[in-house]
Amino acid sequence: MYLDMHSHSVSSDDSRATVEQYVKWIQVLRKRGHTVDGIVLTEHRKFDFDKDYSSLADQYNVLIIKGSELDTRYGHFLVYGVNEGLTSDIDFADTRMDARALMQAARQHDAIALPAHPGRFGIGLTDYIAKGESFDDVEIVERLNGGSRQGENERAEELCQSHNLLGIGGSDAHLTSHIGTCMTNFKADIKNANDLVDALLSKEFQPVWLEDTLNNPA
């Protein structure tokens, strides 16, 4: 099952794409022979409890899961399985939160938080580790990011190899045509956010480029 694990709609302050535009573009990608089963909306510094995309998901046969991308003092973190308990314990708007506290709180509330684009120059986890910080709870990072500049995904790959970490893939789309650029191939059948957390904990997945899905069965 191929899921784009990192995307932003107009609900994020720096995106120009609507969710409907994303799911419509996925139909174009499917006609071109690609497999895109779903997307995770990881809006910046928030979680949209009030937004329901189920009708769009049904209409276009695209799984739509909601998540978050949070700013921490140690870079950006993607959060999956967000619930009211977690948002009560963690201020999602706090850009100086301790990433370690976020990861621990996420697991306590049956969610999971992991580093986004760890190879990004200046704000990626790689730079903080180089400065002597340690992150014992990190087991998974975003290894492929569709918005990364030259060298950044390579740095993420090096981090995975040197620290024996698993990797996911996400487009980091802010524009319609960027959706699906990078994805994660899961062995599990995922239907909702809880399934997604379980699939991540199972460790049976791998990051892929869109081209890797060409003519693969759904």
Backbone as CSV, one residue per row, in Angstrom:
resi,resn,N_x,N_y,N_z,CA_x,CA_y,CA_z,C_x,C_y,C_z
1,MET,0.842,-1.192,0.000,0.000,0.000,0.000,0.877,1.242,0.000
2,TYR,0.643,2.106,-0.953,1.498,3.282,-1.135,0.829,4.539,-0.582
3,LEU,1.454,5.119,0.440,0.928,6.331,1.067,1.965,7.445,1.017
4,ASP,1.516,8.636,0.622,2.336,9.834,0.728,2.197,10.326,2.168
5,MET,3.263,10.242,2.932,3.207,10.460,4.380,3.398,11.914,4.811
6,HIS,3.526,12.833,3.863,3.873,14.209,4.231,3.326,15.153,3.167
7,SER,2.246,15.860,3.497,1.665,16.804,2.541,0.954,17.928,3.277
8,HIS,0.808,19.032,2.578,0.201,20.228,3.166,-0.861,20.796,2.236
9,SER,-2.043,21.030,2.793,-3.114,21.678,2.037,-3.164,23.156,2.409
10,VAL,-4.164,23.854,1.897,-4.316,25.276,2.211,-4.557,25.506,3.703
11,SER,-4.811,24.450,4.461,-4.932,24.587,5.911,-3.596,24.969,6.541
12,SER,-2.496,24.657,5.835,-1.172,25.128,6.253,-0.932,26.498,5.632
13,ASP,-0.232,27.356,6.347,-0.111,28.745,5.909,0.759,28.947,4.677
14,ASP,1.488,27.920,4.262,2.398,28.096,3.127,2.059,27.206,1.940
15,SER,0.847,26.643,1.915,0.454,25.763,0.811,-0.663,26.405,-0.003
16,ARG,-0.636,26.124,-1.304,-1.673,26.663,-2.196,-2.599,25.582,-2.741
17,ALA,-2.432,24.352,-2.284,-3.198,23.234,-2.835,-4.357,22.849,-1.914
18,THR,-5.513,22.581,-2.504,-6.635,22.057,-1.729,-6.574,20.537,-1.729
19,VAL,-7.245,19.927,-0.772,-7.278,18.467,-0.716,-7.945,17.908,-1.964
20,GLU,-8.977,18.568,-2.437,-9.648,18.100,-3.651,-8.707,18.138,-4.843
21,GLN,-7.887,19.167,-4.945,-6.914,19.218,-6.041,-5.922,18.066,-5.953
22,TYR,-5.515,17.729,-4.739,-4.598,16.598,-4.568,-5.225,15.293,-5.057
23,VAL,-6.429,15.010,-4.611,-7.030,13.715,-4.968,-7.371,13.653,-6.457
24,LYS,-7.677,14.799,-7.046,-7.905,14.822,-8.495,-6.597,14.560,-9.244
25,TRP,-5.506,15.123,-8.767,-4.212,14.895,-9.423,-3.791,13.432,-9.301
26,ILE,-4.149,12.817,-8.202,-3.832,11.399,-8.036,-4.511,10.562,-9.121
27,GLN,-5.690,10.982,-9.566,-6.346,10.262,-10.663,-5.504,10.358,-11.941
28,VAL,-4.878,11.513,-12.155,-3.987,11.686,-13.306,-2.788,10.752,-13.188
29,LEU,-2.208,10.686,-12.004,-1.058,9.804,-11.790,-1.445,8.353,-12.009
30,ARG,-2.625,7.974,-11.562,-3.087,6.593,-11.762,-3.273,6.282,-13.240
31,LYS,-3.790,7.233,-13.999,-3.969,7.018,-15.439,-2.626,6.855,-16.142
32,ARG,-1.585,7.414,-15.539,-0.237,7.293,-16.103,0.436,5.992,-15.684
33,GLY,-0.258,5.186,-14.890,0.270,3.881,-14.507,0.889,3.807,-13.136
34,HIS,0.800,4.887,-12.374,1.367,4.904,-11.032,0.347,4.407,-10.003
35,THR,0.844,3.957,-8.876,-0.010,3.541,-7.770,0.138,4.534,-6.623
36,VAL,-0.954,5.184,-6.306,-1.017,6.073,-5.144,-2.299,5.720,-4.401
37,ASP,-2.160,5.132,-3.234,-3.343,4.676,-2.502,-3.895,5.725,-1.545
38,GLY,-3.041,6.599,-1.035,-3.535,7.570,-0.077,-2.507,8.619,0.278
39,ILE,-2.975,9.607,1.036,-2.106,10.697,1.476,-2.349,10.967,2.961
40,VAL,-1.325,11.499,3.604,-1.458,11.964,4.976,-1.245,13.471,4.959
41,LEU,-2.238,14.200,5.443,-2.157,15.656,5.521,-1.484,16.025,6.835
42,THR,-0.280,16.529,6.746,0.507,16.870,7.946,0.598,18.393,8.038
43,GLU,-0.476,19.010,8.473,-0.523,20.471,8.494,0.418,21.033,9.553
44,HIS,0.937,22.210,9.275,1.945,22.837,10.138,1.366,23.283,11.483
45,ARG,1.998,22.810,12.571,1.749,23.326,13.920,0.285,23.269,14.349
46,LYS,-0.454,22.265,13.867,-1.872,22.172,14.205,-2.385,20.779,13.865
47,PHE,-3.600,20.487,14.336,-4.302,19.293,13.888,-5.756,19.677,13.665
48,ASP,-6.274,19.351,12.502,-7.613,19.785,12.101,-8.691,18.801,12.542
49,PHE,-9.050,18.876,13.815,-10.119,18.020,14.315,-11.435,18.280,13.573
50,ASP,-11.627,19.515,13.125,-12.908,19.914,12.549,-13.063,19.570,11.075
51,LYS,-12.030,19.081,10.440,-12.115,18.823,9.000,-12.378,17.339,8.719
52,ASP,-13.357,17.090,7.844,-13.754,15.735,7.473,-13.622,15.587,5.958
53,TYR,-12.710,14.725,5.554,-12.458,14.535,4.123,-13.017,13.202,3.612
54,SER,-13.899,12.580,4.381,-14.371,11.234,4.033,-15.134,11.208,2.709
55,SER,-15.902,12.253,2.410,-16.655,12.255,1.156,-15.721,12.340,-0.046
56,LEU,-14.664,13.158,0.075,-13.671,13.235,-1.001,-12.942,11.905,-1.148
57,ALA,-12.616,11.296,-0.022,-11.915,10.011,-0.048,-12.751,8.960,-0.761
58,ASP,-14.033,8.923,-0.470,-14.921,7.949,-1.106,-15.107,8.251,-2.590
59,GLN,-15.282,9.523,-2.911,-15.534,9.919,-4.299,-14.370,9.576,-5.217
60,TYR,-13.158,9.752,-4.720,-11.976,9.561,-5.565,-11.184,8.302,-5.222
61,ASN,-11.688,7.519,-4.278,-11.027,6.271,-3.875,-9.577,6.515,-3.475
62,VAL,-9.395,7.518,-2.625,-8.079,7.855,-2.091,-8.187,7.910,-0.569
63,LEU,-7.366,7.145,0.120,-7.342,7.207,1.578,-6.767,8.559,2.010
64,ILE,-7.483,9.269,2.872,-7.017,10.558,3.380,-6.934,10.475,4.898
65,ILE,-5.726,10.578,5.409,-5.488,10.523,6.852,-4.941,11.874,7.297
66,LYS,-5.338,12.304,8.470,-4.855,13.574,9.005,-3.736,13.345,10.014
67,GLY,-2.701,14.177,9.931,-1.611,14.153,10.885,-1.157,15.570,11.128
68,SER,0.077,15.747,11.562,0.610,17.084,11.836,2.106,17.112,11.555
69,GLU,2.606,18.300,11.263,4.048,18.544,11.247,4.330,19.649,12.258
70,LEU,5.097,19.330,13.282,5.341,20.270,14.355,6.784,20.765,14.346
71,ASP,6.958,22.021,14.718,8.288,22.597,14.867,8.778,22.327,16.283
72,THR,10.012,21.873,16.402,10.614,21.685,17.727,11.974,22.371,17.726
73,ARG,12.587,22.418,18.864,13.921,23.038,18.922,14.969,22.168,18.249
74,TYR,14.573,20.935,17.876,15.491,20.028,17.182,14.959,19.653,15.804
75,GLY,14.305,20.601,15.158,13.813,20.362,13.812,12.340,20.015,13.773
76,HIS,11.853,19.696,12.580,10.442,19.402,12.375,10.165,17.914,12.602
77,PHE,8.983,17.629,13.158,8.583,16.252,13.417,7.195,15.987,12.848
78,LEU,7.042,14.845,12.198,5.747,14.395,11.692,5.068,13.573,12.767
79,VAL,3.795,13.827,12.979,3.051,13.146,14.029,1.852,12.434,13.423
80,TYR,1.743,11.154,13.689,0.656,10.321,13.176,-0.135,9.732,14.345
81,GLY,-1.458,9.634,14.160,-2.308,9.109,15.223,-2.674,10.165,16.255
82,VAL,-2.701,11.422,15.840,-3.011,12.520,16.755,-4.413,12.353,17.340
83,ASN,-4.535,12.598,18.630,-5.829,12.548,19.300,-5.911,13.683,20.321
84,GLU,-7.082,13.811,20.937,-7.291,14.928,21.858,-6.385,14.840,23.084
85,GLY,-6.070,13.627,23.517,-5.173,13.477,24.653,-3.806,14.065,24.373
86,LEU,-3.290,13.800,23.174,-1.968,14.319,22.811,-1.996,15.834,22.680
87,THR,-3.042,16.368,22.062,-3.099,17.823,21.895,-3.336,18.534,23.226
88,SER,-3.836,17.820,24.215,-3.974,18.401,25.555,-2.637,18.460,26.272
89,ASP,-1.799,17.457,26.025,-0.493,17.381,26.688,0.577,18.228,26.006
90,ILE,0.464,18.393,24.702,1.477,19.087,23.914,0.857,20.290,23.209
91,ASP,1.477,21.444,23.333,1.038,22.639,22.615,1.602,22.582,21.204
92,PHE,0.742,22.252,20.240,1.198,22.062,18.867,1.760,23.343,18.252
93,ALA,1.425,24.484,18.806,1.903,25.752,18.261,3.246,26.175,18.846
94,ASP,3.744,25.425,19.818,5.000,25.770,20.485,6.180,25.357,19.619
95,THR,6.830,26.325,19.017,7.937,26.031,18.099,9.250,25.739,18.816
96,ARG,9.256,25.835,20.158,10.467,25.551,20.926,10.318,24.309,21.799
97,MET,9.328,23.482,21.498,9.129,22.285,22.298,10.322,21.339,22.178
98,ASP,10.512,20.513,23.190,11.568,19.511,23.159,11.069,18.307,22.351
99,ALA,11.766,17.978,21.300,11.343,16.874,20.442,11.266,15.554,21.210
100,ARG,12.124,15.390,22.197,12.118,14.144,22.962,10.820,14.023,23.767
101,ALA,10.384,15.135,24.345,9.124,15.132,25.088,7.954,14.855,24.152
102,LEU,8.006,15.390,22.953,6.966,15.140,21.959,6.889,13.656,21.611
103,MET,8.035,13.045,21.345,8.046,11.623,20.987,7.489,10.763,22.116
104,GLN,7.862,11.083,23.333,7.393,10.304,24.480,5.897,10.489,24.704
105,ALA,5.427,11.727,24.586,3.992,11.989,24.756,3.185,11.301,23.660
106,ALA,3.717,11.305,22.453,3.011,10.656,21.349,2.798,9.171,21.627
107,ARG,3.837,8.496,22.068,3.699,7.068,22.345,2.757,6.806,23.518
108,GLN,2.764,7.677,24.501,1.865,7.520,25.638,0.402,7.616,25.212
109,HIS,0.153,8.321,24.111,-1.212,8.493,23.607,-1.444,7.667,22.334
110,ASP,-0.673,6.607,22.171,-0.834,5.681,21.039,-0.657,6.361,19.682
111,ALA,0.142,7.406,19.665,0.523,8.071,18.427,2.014,7.865,18.236
112,ILE,2.552,8.431,17.176,3.990,8.319,16.942,4.485,9.603,16.287
113,ALA,5.648,10.080,16.737,6.273,11.274,16.175,7.663,10.911,15.690
114,LEU,8.011,11.374,14.498,9.317,11.047,13.924,9.863,12.235,13.145
115,PRO,11.187,12.306,12.999,11.799,13.469,12.360,11.471,13.583,10.875
116,ALA,11.053,14.793,10.489,10.866,15.104,9.072,12.198,15.561,8.487
117,HIS,12.371,15.285,7.195,13.573,15.696,6.443,14.807,15.892,7.333
118,PRO,15.306,14.805,7.936,16.441,14.929,8.870,17.726,15.391,8.222
119,GLY,17.813,15.296,6.917,19.023,15.743,6.240,18.980,17.186,5.796
120,ARG,17.887,17.883,6.105,17.762,19.271,5.655,18.813,20.143,6.325
121,PHE,19.490,20.921,5.508,20.574,21.756,6.013,20.027,22.816,6.976
122,GLY,20.628,22.886,8.162,20.267,23.913,9.121,19.215,23.517,10.128
123,ILE,18.229,22.719,9.725,17.142,22.380,10.648,16.896,20.876,10.761
124,GLY,17.697,20.068,10.092,17.487,18.625,10.130,18.143,17.977,11.336
125,LEU,17.644,16.798,11.699,18.163,16.096,12.865,19.652,15.798,12.733
126,THR,20.111,15.585,11.517,21.525,15.305,11.284,22.414,16.393,11.883
127,ASP,22.009,17.647,11.717,22.812,18.756,12.236,22.840,18.766,13.757
128,TYR,21.715,18.424,14.378,21.668,18.427,15.846,22.480,17.266,16.427
129,ILE,22.462,16.129,15.756,23.292,15.009,16.198,24.768,15.364,16.070
130,ALA,25.111,16.089,15.001,26.495,16.512,14.799,26.956,17.464,15.901
131,LYS,25.998,18.155,16.517,26.317,19.085,17.610,26.368,18.383,18.965
132,GLY,26.133,17.064,18.952,26.263,16.307,20.191,24.959,15.898,20.849
133,GLU,23.824,16.248,20.230,22.532,15.841,20.793,22.285,14.361,20.493
134,SER,21.568,13.693,21.390,21.221,12.286,21.159,19.713,12.113,21.250
135,PHE,19.210,11.185,20.464,17.770,10.947,20.380,17.526,9.442,20.402
136,ASP,17.516,8.892,21.592,17.428,7.442,21.747,16.096,6.873,21.280
137,ASP,15.028,7.692,21.296,13.700,7.191,20.923,13.464,7.181,19.419
138,VAL,14.373,7.754,18.661,14.182,7.798,17.207,14.546,6.451,16.586
139,GLU,13.572,5.831,15.961,13.801,4.577,15.236,13.465,4.703,13.761
140,ILE,12.656,5.715,13.441,12.206,5.947,12.073,12.380,7.423,11.751
141,VAL,12.850,7.718,10.548,12.926,9.101,10.083,12.362,9.169,8.661
142,GLU,12.111,10.382,8.217,11.696,10.572,6.825,12.955,10.521,5.948
143,ARG,13.145,9.402,5.292,14.368,9.211,4.512,14.278,9.860,3.138
144,LEU,13.098,9.794,2.517,12.892,10.436,1.225,11.885,11.561,1.385
145,ASN,12.293,12.768,1.007,11.429,13.940,1.068,11.424,14.606,-0.291
146,GLY,10.232,14.754,-0.863,10.130,15.282,-2.214,10.513,16.744,-2.351
147,GLY,10.570,17.459,-1.237,10.935,18.867,-1.284,12.386,19.135,-0.946
148,SER,13.159,18.090,-0.760,14.554,18.270,-0.354,15.425,18.785,-1.495
149,ARG,16.430,19.543,-1.111,17.412,20.019,-2.080,18.489,18.961,-2.292
150,GLN,19.323,19.193,-3.280,20.385,18.242,-3.602,21.249,17.980,-2.372
151,GLY,21.455,16.716,-2.076,22.297,16.317,-0.965,21.547,16.030,0.320
152,GLU,20.322,16.544,0.459,19.613,16.402,1.723,19.053,14.998,1.932
153,ASN,18.476,14.398,0.901,18.021,13.012,1.039,19.211,12.072,1.219
154,GLU,20.325,12.424,0.607,21.535,11.618,0.774,22.014,11.665,2.233
155,ARG,21.923,12.835,2.844,22.289,12.956,4.256,21.336,12.131,5.132
156,ALA,20.064,12.121,4.769,19.090,11.310,5.518,19.410,9.830,5.374
157,GLU,19.817,9.425,4.183,20.198,8.030,3.946,21.421,7.666,4.793
158,GLU,22.384,8.553,4.840,23.580,8.305,5.652,23.217,8.174,7.128
159,LEU,22.288,9.001,7.586,21.840,8.934,8.976,21.190,7.586,9.267
160,CYS,20.356,7.126,8.343,19.698,5.827,8.523,20.724,4.705,8.612
161,GLN,21.722,4.769,7.768,22.729,3.709,7.755,23.613,3.761,9.003
162,SER,24.020,4.943,9.409,24.956,5.063,10.532,24.292,4.793,11.880
163,HIS,22.964,5.027,11.962,22.265,4.840,13.231,21.245,3.701,13.168
164,ASN,21.294,2.925,12.089,20.403,1.768,11.931,18.935,2.168,12.088
165,LEU,18.519,3.174,11.326,17.159,3.694,11.395,16.349,3.255,10.185
166,LEU,15.051,3.121,10.371,14.137,2.866,9.268,13.728,4.188,8.634
167,GLY,13.276,4.131,7.392,12.911,5.354,6.697,11.552,5.291,6.041
168,ILE,10.859,6.431,6.033,9.614,6.567,5.286,9.835,7.585,4.177
169,GLY,8.835,7.723,3.302,8.898,8.694,2.225,7.645,9.537,2.172
170,GLY,7.827,10.817,1.875,6.706,11.732,1.728,7.057,12.856,0.779
171,SER,6.068,13.370,0.080,6.336,14.384,-0.940,6.647,15.752,-0.358
172,ASP,6.111,16.050,0.840,6.183,17.395,1.404,5.528,18.378,0.445
173,ALA,4.465,17.922,-0.202,3.802,18.729,-1.231,3.143,19.968,-0.641
174,HIS,3.369,21.082,-1.326,2.648,22.329,-1.060,1.933,22.788,-2.332
175,LEU,2.215,22.121,-3.428,1.596,22.388,-4.721,0.970,21.097,-5.246
176,THR,-0.109,21.229,-5.983,-0.889,20.070,-6.418,-0.050,19.010,-7.113
177,SER,0.770,19.430,-8.075,1.501,18.469,-8.898,2.637,17.782,-8.162
178,HIS,2.904,18.182,-6.926,3.987,17.563,-6.159,3.519,16.352,-5.348
179,ILE,2.219,16.167,-5.236,1.718,15.082,-4.394,2.186,13.726,-4.942
180,GLY,2.583,12.842,-4.048,2.998,11.502,-4.457,4.428,11.377,-4.925
181,THR,5.184,12.480,-4.943,6.564,12.446,-5.430,7.381,11.374,-4.713
182,CYS,7.244,11.333,-3.394,7.834,10.270,-2.573,6.718,9.675,-1.724
183,MET,6.790,8.368,-1.493,5.769,7.695,-0.699,6.396,6.606,0.149
184,THR,5.553,5.941,0.925,5.985,4.806,1.723,5.160,3.598,1.328
185,ASN,5.833,2.507,1.065,5.166,1.260,0.693,5.009,0.392,1.936
186,PHE,3.771,0.232,2.376,3.467,-0.573,3.555,2.968,-1.959,3.153
187,LYS,3.338,-2.952,3.936,2.786,-4.286,3.731,1.365,-4.381,4.265
188,ALA,1.071,-3.588,5.285,-0.235,-3.663,5.949,-1.324,-2.991,5.116
189,ASP,-2.557,-3.407,5.365,-3.722,-2.756,4.790,-4.153,-1.668,5.771
190,ILE,-4.047,-0.435,5.363,-4.287,0.704,6.261,-5.596,1.384,5.887
191,LYS,-6.436,1.594,6.879,-7.735,2.228,6.640,-7.919,3.519,7.427
192,ASN,-7.099,3.746,8.445,-7.258,4.945,9.274,-5.940,5.264,9.983
193,ALA,-5.977,6.312,10.803,-4.756,6.771,11.471,-4.213,5.751,12.456
194,ASN,-5.093,5.040,13.129,-4.628,4.021,14.080,-3.921,2.881,13.360
195,ASP,-4.474,2.482,12.204,-3.821,1.456,11.391,-2.431,1.923,10.954
196,LEU,-2.333,3.211,10.646,-1.057,3.761,10.185,-0.003,3.680,11.288
197,VAL,-0.390,4.024,12.504,0.541,3.922,13.628,0.989,2.478,13.807
198,ASP,0.039,1.546,13.750,0.377,0.130,13.891,1.337,-0.319,12.786
199,ALA,1.098,0.171,11.574,1.948,-0.206,10.439,3.367,0.329,10.619
200,LEU,3.487,1.519,11.167,4.819,2.072,11.439,5.519,1.272,12.533
201,LEU,4.783,0.904,13.555,5.376,0.124,14.644,5.772,-1.274,14.178
202,SER,5.102,-1.779,13.141,5.425,-3.116,12.619,6.773,-3.146,11.913
203,LYS,7.235,-1.975,11.476,8.528,-1.816,10.797,8.570,-2.495,9.429
204,GLU,7.401,-2.797,8.880,7.353,-3.453,7.570,6.931,-2.438,6.513
205,PHE,7.886,-1.643,6.099,7.632,-0.602,5.101,8.959,-0.141,4.526
206,GLN,8.866,0.589,3.436,10.072,1.164,2.843,9.707,2.415,2.048
207,PRO,10.612,3.388,1.981,10.358,4.598,1.204,10.548,4.333,-0.285
208,VAL,9.743,4.996,-1.111,9.835,4.809,-2.560,9.638,6.149,-3.263
209,TRP,10.160,6.226,-4.468,9.849,7.338,-5.362,8.604,6.971,-6.155
210,LEU,7.903,7.970,-6.648,6.707,7.729,-7.460,7.009,6.784,-8.617
211,GLU,8.186,6.959,-9.236,8.548,6.125,-10.396,8.625,4.644,-10.023
212,ASP,8.910,4.359,-8.752,9.007,2.967,-8.320,7.664,2.248,-8.364
213,THR,6.551,2.999,-8.415,5.223,2.387,-8.395,4.670,2.148,-9.792
214,LEU,5.413,2.534,-10.797,4.903,2.486,-12.165,4.462,1.073,-12.529
215,ASN,3.187,0.951,-12.880,2.586,-0.310,-13.329,2.567,-1.387,-12.251
216,ASN,2.805,-1.008,-10.985,2.647,-1.978,-9.906,1.171,-2.131,-9.569
217,PRO,0.733,-3.318,-9.198,-0.673,-3.481,-8.831,-1.003,-2.733,-7.546
218,ALA,-2.225,-2.242,-7.465,-2.652,-1.487,-6.280,-2.779,-2.426,-5.089
